[in-house]
Amino acid sequence: MINNQIIPLCFTDSAASKVKNLLLYQKNSHLKLRVYITGGGCSGFQYGFTLDDQIHVGDITVEKLGVMLIVDPMSLQYLIGGSVDYVENLEGSRFVVKNPNAKTTCSCGSSFNI
């Protein structure tokens, strides 16, 4: 919960653990994982991830395992009910968004359409 509100986006243990390891590697505990949506990709919108040390007015934050996920309000409207995860498999390792709002996605899973 955030200030007695339901958290609109799940931040998995796997993703939080990976962020924690990245912060140790970067030697900067003030960084947070920011997920955002931009136009582009083969399906219309694409997910982006970056390490950010700023929380802007209106950003939603989700804390897990002592690290934070940040989402701006514009991106959040496309991500409500979804989750940010970290996977390692034969295709490689990466942060992924599981988005119930996406009507179609590309084969790599990094872009979507609503």
GIHU-V427977 format. One record per helix or strand of 3 or more residues. SS is the DSSP state (H for helix, E for strand). FROM is the first residue (numbers start at 1). TO is the last residue. If there is no record, write none. Layout:
# GIHU-V427977
ss from to
SS FROM TO
SS FROM TO
This chain:
# GIHU-V427977
ss from to
H 13 26
E 32 39
E 45 52
E 60 64
E 67 71
H 73 79
E 83 89
E 92 98
E 111 113
